[in-house]
Amino acid sequence: QVQLVESGGGLVQPGGSLRLSCAASGSIVRIYAMGWYRQPPGKQRELVAAILNGGSTNYTDSVKGRFTISRDNAKNTVYLQMNSLKPEDTAVYYCNAGVLTTKGPLLSWGQGTQVTVSS
């Protein structure tokens, strides 16, 4: 019913920047919260940042001041600008959205995009 397609991952050197994008499509009536999670190798998935429909945001402590989440409601798209990247930011990054569809509410996930921070 709802598809989330992520893009923008890749290999970057420490201190570099990347911008992730996630576009939602399908039977969408309204998108509530959108967020980014990540799963480092051998670790559990964790919330990185989230943004509500009204624009309020929250971040995990380790990325505050370095990452910025934003969204374009007209395009059903959420972004994650990642600056001053560190090797510990290496993970698969997943987009997530709480969506009201024509058939009811749905929590949808993207397929994930790899971010590798290494020299």
Helices and strands as residue ranges (DSSP letters): E 2-7, E 10-12, E 18-26, E 28-39, E 46-51, E 57-59, G 61-63, E 67-72, G 73-75, E 77-82, G 87-89, E 91-101, E 104-109, E 113-117
